């Protein structure tokens, strides 16, 4: 029972991040190391800033959202 609870909690951070639209940095690092080993991996701060910039400045600085 405890192992199942711990497993559920381990997915909590990933779920919340996806819910608010922030990709997982650890997944990004794993992907880069596996598929693009010759490319440099961004720092957590660089990754977060780029993701936020793509999300909120996608249309020339205008926030793209439904309302």
DSSP file (Angstrom, degrees, kcal/mol; ACC not computed):
  #  RESIDUE AA STRUCTURE BP1 BP2  ACC     N-H-->O    O-->H-N    N-H-->O    O-->H-N    TCO  KAPPA ALPHA  PHI   PSI    X-CA   Y-CA   Z-CA
    1    1 A X     >        0   0    0      0, 0.0     4,-2.0     0, 0.0     5,-0.1   0.000 360.0 360.0 360.0 -42.5    0.0    0.0    0.0
    2    2 A X  H  >  +     0   0    0      1,-0.2     4,-2.5     2,-0.2     5,-0.2   0.898 360.0  53.3 -66.2 -40.3    2.8    2.4    0.9
    3    3 A X  H  > S+     0   0    0      1,-0.2     4,-2.2     2,-0.2    -1,-0.2   0.899 108.9  49.7 -61.6 -40.3    4.7    1.7   -2.4
    4    4 A X  H  > S+     0   0    0      2,-0.2     4,-2.3     1,-0.2    -1,-0.2   0.910 110.4  49.8 -65.5 -41.5    1.5    2.5   -4.4
    5    5 A X  H  X S+     0   0    0     -4,-2.0     4,-2.3     2,-0.2    -2,-0.2   0.906 110.8  49.4 -63.0 -42.9    1.1    5.7   -2.5
    6    6 A X  H  X S+     0   0    0     -4,-2.5     4,-1.7     2,-0.2    -1,-0.2   0.893 110.2  51.5 -63.3 -40.4    4.7    6.7   -3.1
    7    7 A X  H  X S+     0   0    0     -4,-2.2     4,-0.9     2,-0.2    -2,-0.2   0.909 109.4  49.7 -64.0 -42.0    4.3    5.9   -6.8
    8    8 A X  H >< S+     0   0    0     -4,-2.3     3,-0.8     1,-0.2     4,-0.5   0.917 110.4  50.3 -62.9 -43.3    1.2    8.1   -7.1
    9    9 A X  H >X S+     0   0    0     -4,-2.3     3,-0.9     1,-0.2     4,-0.6   0.817 101.1  63.3 -65.5 -30.0    2.9   11.0   -5.4
   10   10 A X  H 3< S+     0   0    0     -4,-1.7     4,-0.4     1,-0.3    -1,-0.2   0.789 104.2  47.5 -66.6 -25.3    5.9   10.7   -7.8
   11   11 A X  T <X S+     0   0    0     -4,-0.9     4,-2.5    -3,-0.8    -1,-0.3   0.560  90.6  85.9 -88.1  -9.5    3.6   11.5  -10.7
   12   12 A X  H <> S+     0   0    0     -3,-0.9     4,-2.5    -4,-0.5     5,-0.2   0.915  88.9  46.7 -60.1 -47.8    2.0   14.5   -8.8
   13   13 A X  H  X S+     0   0    0     -4,-0.6     4,-2.4     1,-0.2    -1,-0.2   0.913 113.5  48.7 -64.1 -43.1    4.7   17.0   -9.9
   14   14 A X  H  > S+     0   0    0     -4,-0.4     4,-2.3     2,-0.2    -1,-0.2   0.912 111.9  50.0 -62.8 -42.5    4.6   15.9  -13.5
   15   15 A X  H  X S+     0   0    0     -4,-2.5     4,-2.2     2,-0.2    -2,-0.2   0.928 111.8  46.7 -62.4 -46.8    0.8   16.1  -13.6
   16   16 A X  H  X S+     0   0    0     -4,-2.5     4,-1.8     2,-0.2    -1,-0.2   0.907 111.8  51.7 -64.4 -41.5    0.7   19.6  -12.1
   17   17 A X  H  X>S+     0   0    0     -4,-2.4     5,-3.2     1,-0.2     4,-0.6   0.925 112.8  44.5 -61.1 -45.1    3.4   20.8  -14.5
   18   18 A X  H  <5S+     0   0    0     -4,-2.3     3,-0.5     3,-0.2    -1,-0.2   0.849 108.3  59.4 -67.9 -33.0    1.5   19.5  -17.5
   19   19 A X  H  <5S+     0   0    0     -4,-2.2    -1,-0.2     1,-0.2    -2,-0.2   0.885 112.7  37.5 -62.6 -39.8   -1.8   20.9  -16.2
   20   20 A X  H  <5S-     0   0    0     -4,-1.8    -1,-0.2     2,-0.1    -2,-0.2   0.426 121.2-106.5 -94.4   0.7   -0.4   24.4  -16.2
   21   21 A X  T  <5S+     0   0    0     -4,-0.6     2,-0.6    -3,-0.5    -3,-0.2   0.731  73.6 133.9  87.9  23.6    1.6   23.9  -19.4
   22   22 A X      < -     0   0    0     -5,-3.2    -1,-0.2    -6,-0.2    -2,-0.1  -0.923  50.0-135.1-108.2 114.3    5.2   23.7  -18.1
   23   23 A X        -     0   0    0     -2,-0.6     2,-0.4     1,-0.1    28,-0.1  -0.225  29.9 -96.5 -63.9 157.8    7.1   20.8  -19.6
   24   24 A X     >  -     0   0    0      1,-0.2     4,-1.8     2,-0.0    -1,-0.1  -0.634  23.7-153.2 -81.2 124.6    9.2   18.6  -17.4
   25   25 A X  H  > S+     0   0    0     -2,-0.4     4,-2.6     1,-0.2     5,-0.2   0.891  95.2  54.5 -64.3 -41.2   12.9   19.6  -17.3
   26   26 A X  H  > S+     0   0    0      1,-0.2     4,-2.3     2,-0.2    -1,-0.2   0.877 107.7  50.2 -63.0 -37.4   14.1   16.1  -16.4
   27   27 A X  H  > S+     0   0    0      2,-0.2     4,-2.4     1,-0.2    -1,-0.2   0.900 110.0  51.3 -65.4 -40.5   12.3   14.7  -19.4
   28   28 A X  H  X S+     0   0    0     -4,-1.8     4,-2.7     2,-0.2    -2,-0.2   0.927 110.3  48.3 -60.4 -46.7   13.9   17.4  -21.6
   29   29 A X  H  X S+     0   0    0     -4,-2.6     4,-2.4     1,-0.2     5,-0.2   0.918 111.9  49.3 -62.7 -44.0   17.4   16.4  -20.3
   30   30 A X  H  X S+     0   0    0     -4,-2.3     4,-2.0     1,-0.2     5,-0.2   0.920 112.3  48.6 -60.6 -43.9   16.8   12.7  -20.9
   31   31 A X  H  X>S+     0   0    0     -4,-2.4     4,-3.1     1,-0.2     5,-0.6   0.930 111.7  48.8 -62.1 -46.4   15.6   13.4  -24.4
   32   32 A X  H  X5S+     0   0    0     -4,-2.7     4,-1.8     1,-0.2     7,-0.3   0.907 113.0  47.0 -62.5 -42.7   18.6   15.6  -25.2
   33   33 A X  H  <5S+     0   0    0     -4,-2.4    -1,-0.2    -5,-0.2     4,-0.2   0.838 119.0  40.8 -69.0 -32.6   21.1   13.1  -23.9
   34   34 A X  H  <5S+     0   0    0     -4,-2.0     3,-0.2    -5,-0.2    -2,-0.2   0.914 130.8  21.1 -82.4 -44.1   19.4   10.2  -25.7
   35   35 A X  H  <5S+     0   0    0     -4,-3.1    -3,-0.2    -5,-0.2    -2,-0.2   0.687 134.1  29.7-102.0 -21.6   18.6   11.8  -29.1
   36   36 A X    ><< +     0   0    0     -4,-1.8     3,-1.4    -5,-0.6    -1,-0.2  -0.420  62.4 155.8-136.5  59.3   20.9   14.8  -29.3
   37   37 A X  T 3  S+     0   0    0      1,-0.3    -1,-0.1    -3,-0.2     4,-0.1   0.738  74.2  57.0 -63.7 -22.2   24.1   13.9  -27.3
   38   38 A X  T 3  S+     0   0    0     -3,-0.1    -1,-0.3    -6,-0.1     2,-0.2   0.689  92.5  83.9 -82.3 -17.4   26.2   16.4  -29.3
   39   39 A X  S <  S-     0   0    0     -3,-1.4     2,-0.1    -7,-0.3    -3,-0.1  -0.605  87.1-109.0 -86.6 145.1   24.0   19.4  -28.5
   40   40 A X        -     0   0    0     -2,-0.2     2,-0.5     1,-0.1    -1,-0.1  -0.438  29.3-125.4 -70.7 146.8   24.5   21.3  -25.2
   41   41 A X        -     0   0    0     -2,-0.1    -1,-0.1    -4,-0.1   -12,-0.1  -0.801  24.5-123.1 -94.5 130.8   21.7   20.9  -22.6
   42   42 A X        -     0   0    0     -2,-0.5     2,-0.1     1,-0.1    -1,-0.0  -0.307  27.0-107.9 -68.2 153.7   20.1   24.1  -21.3
   43   43 A X     >  -     0   0    0      1,-0.1     4,-2.8     4,-0.0     5,-0.2  -0.335  34.4-103.5 -72.2 165.4   20.2   24.9  -17.7
   44   44 A X  H  > S+     0   0    0      1,-0.2     4,-2.5     2,-0.2     5,-0.2   0.898 123.8  49.5 -57.6 -41.2   16.9   24.7  -15.8
   45   45 A X  H  > S+     0   0    0      2,-0.2     4,-2.6     1,-0.2    -1,-0.2   0.926 111.3  47.7 -66.4 -45.1   16.6   28.5  -15.8
   46   46 A X  H  > S+     0   0    0      2,-0.2     4,-2.4     1,-0.2    -2,-0.2   0.916 113.1  49.7 -60.7 -43.4   17.3   28.7  -19.5
   47   47 A X  H  X S+     0   0    0     -4,-2.8     4,-2.4     2,-0.2    -2,-0.2   0.937 112.4  46.3 -60.9 -48.4   14.7   25.9  -20.2
   48   48 A X  H  X S+     0   0    0     -4,-2.5     4,-2.5    -5,-0.2     5,-0.2   0.914 112.7  49.7 -62.8 -44.3   12.0   27.6  -18.1
   49   49 A X  H  X S+     0   0    0     -4,-2.6     4,-2.4     1,-0.2    -1,-0.2   0.906 112.0  48.3 -62.8 -41.9   12.6   31.0  -19.6
   50   50 A X  H  X S+     0   0    0     -4,-2.4     4,-2.6    -5,-0.2    -1,-0.2   0.915 111.6  49.4 -65.0 -42.7   12.4   29.6  -23.1
   51   51 A X  H  X S+     0   0    0     -4,-2.4     4,-2.0     1,-0.2    -2,-0.2   0.925 113.3  46.6 -62.3 -44.6    9.2   27.7  -22.4
   52   52 A X  H  X S+     0   0    0     -4,-2.5     4,-2.7     2,-0.2     5,-0.3   0.900 111.9  50.9 -65.0 -39.9    7.6   30.7  -20.9
   53   53 A X  H  X S+     0   0    0     -4,-2.4     4,-2.3     1,-0.2    -2,-0.2   0.917 111.1  48.0 -64.1 -43.6    8.7   32.9  -23.8
   54   54 A X  H  < S+     0   0    0     -4,-2.6     4,-0.2     1,-0.2    -1,-0.2   0.862 115.4  46.2 -64.4 -35.2    7.3   30.4  -26.3
   55   55 A X  H  < S+     0   0    0     -4,-2.0     9,-0.5    -5,-0.2     3,-0.3   0.927 125.6  25.3 -74.9 -44.9    4.0   30.2  -24.4
   56   56 A X  H  < S+     0   0    0     -4,-2.7     3,-0.2     1,-0.2    -3,-0.2   0.647 126.5  42.1-100.6 -16.3    3.3   33.9  -23.7
   57   57 A X  S >< S+     0   0    0     -4,-2.3     3,-0.7    -5,-0.3     4,-0.5   0.031  74.5 117.3-116.4  27.0    5.2   35.7  -26.5
   58   58 A X  T 3  S+     0   0    0     -3,-0.3     2,-0.3     1,-0.3    -1,-0.1   0.806  76.4  46.2 -66.0 -30.3    4.2   33.4  -29.4
   59   59 A X  B >  S-A   62   0A   0      3,-0.9     3,-1.0    -3,-0.2    -1,-0.3  -0.444 136.0 -68.0-114.8  59.0    2.4   36.0  -31.3
   60   60 A X  T <  S-     0   0    0     -3,-0.7    -2,-0.2    -2,-0.3     3,-0.1   0.851 104.4 -42.8  66.6  35.4    4.7   39.0  -31.2
   61   61 A X  T 3  S+     0   0    0     -4,-0.5     2,-0.4     1,-0.3    -1,-0.2   0.358 108.3 124.6  92.9  -6.4    4.3   39.6  -27.5
   62   62 A X  B <   -A   59   0A   0     -3,-1.0    -3,-0.9    -5,-0.1     2,-0.3  -0.743  67.8-116.4 -88.7 133.4    0.6   39.1  -27.4
   63   63 A X        -     0   0    0     -2,-0.4     2,-0.9    -6,-0.1    -7,-0.1  -0.523  25.5-144.5 -67.5 124.4   -0.6   36.5  -24.9
   64   64 A X        +     0   0    0     -9,-0.5     2,-0.3    -2,-0.3    -1,-0.1  -0.817  45.6 126.1 -96.5 107.9   -2.3   33.7  -26.9
   65   65 A X        -     0   0    0     -2,-0.9    -9,-0.0     1,-0.0    -2,-0.0  -0.938  67.6-106.7-151.3 171.6   -5.2   32.4  -24.9
   66   66 A X              0   0    0     -2,-0.3    -1,-0.0     1,-0.1    -2,-0.0   0.773 360.0 360.0 -78.7 -25.8   -8.9   31.8  -25.4
   67   67 A X              0   0    0     -3,-0.0    -1,-0.1     0, 0.0    -3,-0.0   0.390 360.0 360.0-144.9 360.0  -10.1   34.7  -23.2
